[in-house]
Amino acid sequence: MKLKYILPLALVSATASAEQYTSFTNAGYQNNDYGSGFETDSYDINSRYFFAPKENLGPLKEFEYINKVSNVYGGFSRLDYDGGDASGSNLGGELFAGNFKLGASFSEFEDVDSNTLTLGYLFSENFLLSLDSVDTDGADRENIVSARYNHQLGGTDYVGFNFAVDDDLDYAQVSSRYLRSLAGDSYLVLAGSVTDFDQGDSVWSAGAEYYFTRTTSVGFETVDGDTLGLDFTHFFNRSIAVNVAYAQTDEDFVDYDTFSLGLTAQL
């Protein structure tokens, strides 16, 4: 008899713990220190506004695998290097009308402009098929088809898959992400991808992130075994978070260390 009272209380508790946000702003700094003595510093700020609230899934920085909320976004970046600097910006948006997704974005970096048009269709809440048409100065137009699928495992847990391929079959990528709630208020995220280039080797990546609580996590990622990275994220409250990351890359012809610092505001 007690079970029928316990279950509704558990559902109310889970719902009450979810936060709602409509805007996300990230500011970041990154330093690359090359073994040759060359060094770069980059700065960026990006913001995205959603026209309906987004609810977190467990941890405060985790959200649904397939976004279904219309939004607009923009950003600015600057790169400083020995002997010069460069800058760029981007602006775009996504509109969901019924089951259709329409998107457009424009970016520029120095004298190179790029624009992307997107058409997608939601066959269900868990399956999105999209076509991105990318036009970049000095390059042929590229059309990329992607299929994104989410399998909800119960509560906040899910496993998601994404497959993308271009119209010339020169590029193909498969990626996956898994979110699982653990004992208490802890969570685990596993992610990986494999990208195949027609004129180059395949590139793979794998990573994991462990949440001690909904607000604090540590993560690890490797790319081809040549890059190893660690990061730490902490939310001071429901809205403000800091991220610190360090990565080391050791490839055949270049090696460098990367230090990153980021600040996030979710409102």
N, C-alpha and C positions, 0 to 999 in steps of 0.2 A: 504493500500500500504506500510505503514511504517513497517508492521510486517515482510515482507520478507527480510528487511534489518536488523531488530533487532535480529531475530533468528540466522543468520549466525554469527553476532558479539558476541552473547552470547556463541555460541559453540566454537568460537575461544578463547574467554576469559577463558572458562572452561578448554580447552586443554592447554592453556599457563600456567595455574596455577598449573598443575600437574608436579611433580618433578620425575626424573628418577634416580634409584640407582642400583648398581650391587653388593655392599658389605655391610654387616651389622656386626658390632662388638659390643658386650655388655660385660662390666665388672661390677661385682657386689659384694657387701658385705652384709652379713646378720648376725644379732645377735639374738639369742634366749635366753631369760632370764626366767628360770623356777621358779615357786613358792617355790620349794624345795631348791633353792640356786644353783642348777646346771646351767651352762651357756655354750653355744656353739657359736663359730664364724666361719662363712664359707665365702670363697672367690671363685669366679669363673670368667672365661673369655671364651667367645664363639664367633666364627666368622663363617659367611656363605658367600660364593661367588656365584653369579648367572652368568651364561654364556650369558645372555641377560638382558637388563634393565628391572627393575620392576618399575611401576608407582604407586604412592600413590593414594588412593581414598579419596579425601578431606583432612583430617588431615594427617600430615606428617608421622605418624606411622601406618596408616591404609592402608592395601593392599587387593588384591582380596582374596576371601574366599577359592578358590581352586587354589593352585599354579600349574602352567603349564610350569615352566622354570627349566631347568636342573641346578643343583647346587652341590657344595661340602661344607662340614662344619666340624668343629672340635672344641674341647674345653678342658679346664682343670679346676678342682675344688679341693679345699682343705678344710678340716674340722678340726678345733681346738676345743678340749674339755678338761675339767678338767682331767688331767692325761694322755693325749695322743693326737694324731692327725691321720688323714686319708686323702688319696688323690685319685683322679680318673681322667680319661680322656675319650674322645670319638672322633670318626672319622667316617665320612660317606658321602654319596652322593646320588643324585637322577638323573636319566637319563630319559628324555622324547623323545621317538622315534616314530613318528607318533602319534597314539592314545595310545600307550603303555607307562607305567611307570615302570621303574626298579629301585630298591633301595637296598642299603646295608649299614649297620652300625655296628660298633664295639665299645663297651664300657667296661671299667674295673674300679673297685673300690676296692682298696686293693687287695685281692686275688680272687675276684669274677669277672669272665669275662662273657660278654653277647654279642651275635651277632644277628642281625636281617636282614632277606632277605624280600624284598617287590616286589610284582608283582601287577600292577594295569592297569586298562583300562578306558580311557575317552570315554564314550558313546556320550558325547557332551561336550561343553565348561563348562557346568553347572552340569555335573554328572560324578563322579569318583567312581569306585568300586575297592577296594584294598584288597589284602591278605598279612598280615604280619606274618612271621614265626620267632618266638623268641626262641633262645636257650640260657639258662642261667645255669651256673655251679650250680649243686646241685638241679636242678629242671627239670621237664619234659618239653619237647618242647611245646610251646604254639602257636597255630595258631589263628589269629584274622582277621575276615572279617569286613570290614567297607564300608559304603556307604555314600558319601558326595554329597550334593545337594545344589546348589546356585540358588536363584530366584532373578533376577535383577529387581528392582522396578523403575528404571529410574535414570539417572545421576549417582551419587555415591551410591545411596541407594540400599540396598539389605537385604535379609534375608536368612541365611544359616542354614542347618541342617546336623548333622552327627550322624550316628548310627553304633555302633561297638559291636560285640559279638564274644566270643571265641568258639572253636570247641567243648568244653565240656559243653557249656552253663553255666559255672561257673561265667561268667562275662558278663555283658551287660551294655552299656552306650548310652544314647541319649543326644545330646547337640544341642544348637541353638545359633545363633548370629545375631543381627539386627543392621544395621547402617542406620541412618536417618539424612539428612541435615535439619537444622532448619533455622530460620531467620538470615540474615547477613552471618557471617562466622562461625557460631556455628553448632555443631553436637551432636548427642546422640547415644551411643552404649548401647544395652541391651544384656546380655548373661546369659545363664543358662544351667545346666546339671543335670541329674539324673543317678547315677551309682548303679547297683544292683550286689551284691556279693552272691554267692550261700551259703556260710557259714557265712554270716554276714548280718548286716542291710544295707539297701540302704542309699546312701549318696547323698545329693543334694547340689547344689550351685547356687547362683544367684548374679548378679552384674550389675552395671551400670557405665558408664563413660560419663561425660559431657565435651565437648570441647568448651571453651570460644572462641577460635580461632583455626586455623589449628595447632598452635604450643603449646597451653597450655590447660591442662585438669586436672580434678579431678575425682577420681573413688571410688566406694564403692563395697565391696563384702562380702558375708556371706556364710559360709559352715555349713549346718545343724543347723544354728542358734547358734552353739558353737563357731565359729570363726567369728569375725567382723574385717574388714580391710578397711583402707583408703589409697589412694595413690595420688600423685601429679606428673605430668610430664610437663616439659617445654623444648622446643627447642630454643636454643640461636640463631641458624641460620638454614639453610636447612639441616645441617649435624650433629650437636652436640646437644644432649639432656641429661637432668638429670632427674632421677626419685627418689622420696622419698616415702617410704611406712611404715605404722605402722599397726599391727594387734594384736588382743587380742584373745586368745583361752582359753575357760573355759569348760573342759570336766569333766566327772565323776571322773577320776583318775589322771588327770594332768591339770595344767593351766600354761600358759606362755605368755610372750609378745614377739613380733617379730618386729625388726626394720631393714629396708632394704634401701640400697643406691645403685643406679645404674647409669652408664654412658654409653651412646649409641653413636656410630659413624656410620652414613649412608652415603656412598660415591658412 
